[in-house]
Amino acid sequence: MQLLPCSKKNILLGLFITLCLNSLIQADPFPIDPTELFKRTFLNRGDEDRKTKLLNILNKTNALGDLSKIILMPEWQYIEGNKRIADINGEVRTAVIQKFKTNGLQLLKDGQDDARMDLAILIGETASANLVDETSESLDQIAQRSRFLRAELSTLSPQLALLTKTKNPKLIIAAVSALGKIESKSDLFAQTISDLMEIKPSNTLAIRRAAAESLKTRLATVSQLLKQIRVVRERDNLDLINDLLTTSKLCFPLGVRALKDKDYIVREQGTLACKQATSTLAEVDYIIPTREAEMTMLERPDIIAQRTKSFRDGLAFELSLINSFRDNMRELTDHATNFEADVVVRVASLDVVEDLVVIRKKLIEFESILNKLDVLAGNAPNPNPKLITHDIIPEGNEFKEIVQDLIMVLSDPNLRVRLNGIDIVEGFLSMPDITARIINEKELFLFRKLASVATTDTNLMVKYAAVRALGRSAPLKPEIAVPVLAKCLLEEDLDIRIAAANALKKYGKEGLKALPSLEKMIANGDSDSRIAMMNAAVSLGTDGSPTLGEVAKNLQSEEPKVRIKAAETLGKFGKLSEAQIPKLQKSLNDEDSNVRNAVSSALLKIRFGS
């Protein structure tokens, strides 16, 4: 009798389970991730309703994280060959970005701090993740697409800038980091960074570090895009160049100002930001359009006149940036000395100054071509043309202070710092007007220091760089340079010996003090070293004749090129080489025909002066 109620309970339980299972079977399946659904639809290129389906999915997708994932789909990077599909892809991607901006702007205005902070981070990551590396195919088109996204997201920059004025440090850091990754307006960005890098109680160390890093990121991003975009004469790309120039003009002084911060990370990020600005101008040829100016010489005079005016207008646009470089150069060299404790800052400061030297040389070349274009266009030439109209390197006492800084740099305990310093000095000595400033200095402190480094530094790379730099100044100040180069001819290191011999060659007869060293080394060492020594001997003219006995020993060298150079050298000295005729005659049977020809020619010159 008790089994019946139990059976009823079991039956009811079974019916309930069956009903539940049936409802589960008939229920809709779990919803698919909208980003995955979008991707599947996107990849179905043959679907005629593909655009409509993609926009429908977009209409149902409201989460900003999902919209970001769609924007960052790797499939967008594929360069579509079918124009109709490419146009659809462009329309849909623009719609996704637009919805991300609309929803994002609303949240930035009305959201809670935590949500706004998360969104600021998402905006920055979305913008920066879309940048591509230099190994991508169709780099120009992809870089243009990356640039388009950053430009579109810039509409969020005013609201992000407002967030940096809140009292929430984490929100400020997230907002300023995002500002550096999108294409925010240069003046708004610079003013925001300037406010946040100011040393005051509200700007904590973390905030100042974030502002300095954002400064570096902004300039690095524009630099990367300019190096990737190859079709440089499209309107958008010229705008990108102008953005770099304007941003650099406003932000370069901020990077230098960061050097006054007590925190080494802020100082590092500041100098690295400056490096991004200068390296782009130094490395990207079309910003200072020297090659384009050269090609203009082939045009008609009226076209030449028109384009020359355009070039000069562009140069005038860069004037404020050039002034910014010049006004801040001294501060950079000051922080290149060991007065600055952080080696990274010292090295980066010198990197920036070295870039400025390269930019100056490019500007000199560019202005030289513009002067030639003026003549071709029929314009009256400037009676007193300057080597450079708008100079990057300061003059007067400021230049003297830069020289004093470089003297300290050449004694720095850090190898990289010393090498960078010598590279800058070499750059100075490659420009006649700057060389004159250094050489005309009464005490010649910098030149004497460079000569000292060539013989006393403990590192061979530094010695080699110093010898090479001395060669730049030849034939000036032989009383200082030649004795040093003579010592360097006796160095064990082959590269130093060759560099010294090449430098001596430029001094001509002024290099006589090196004659004993030449005589000693001309038949010793590597073939390249011997050839360089023989060239130096020839540069001395008839005063180099005491080396001829040693030169003749090179006729027995194992290297044909050395034997050829020995015969040619003896021939150049003419009758002064008569004592070497027997040795030359033996070489008439040389196994190498080129050597035999060189020897025959030398004998004719010695005997008949032909």
Secondary structure, 3 states (H helix, E strand, C coil): CCHHHHHHHHHHHHHHHHHHHHHHHHCCCCCCCHHHHHHHHHHCCCCCCHHHHHHHHHHHCCCHHHHHHHHCCHHHHCCCCCHHHHHHHHHHHHHHHHHHHHHHHHHHHHCCHHHHHHHHHHHHHHHHHCCCCCCCCCHHHHHHHHHHHHHHHHHHHHHHHHHCCCCCHHHHHHHHHHHHHCCCCHHHHHHHHHHHHCCCCCCCHHHHHHHHHHHHHHHHHHHHHHHHCCCCCCHHHHHHHHHHHHHHHHHHHHHHHHHHCCCHHHHHHHHHHHHHHHHHHHHCHHHCCHHHHHHHCCCCHHHHHHHHHHHHHHHHHCHHHHHHHHHHHHHHHHCCCCCCCCHHHHHHHHHHHHHHHHHHHHHHHHHHHHHHHHHHCCCCCCCCCCCCCCCCCCCHHHHHHHHHHHHHHCCCCCHHHHHHHHHHHHHHHCCHHHHHHHHCCCCCHHHHHHHHHHHHCCCHHHHHHHHHHHHHHCCCCHHHHHHHHHHHCCCCCHHHHHHHHHHHHCCHHHHHHHHHHHHHHCCCCCHHHHHHHHHHHHHCHHHHHHHHHHHHHHHHCCCHHHHHHHHHHHHHCHHHHHHHHHHHHHHHHCCCHHHHHHHHHHHHHHHHCC
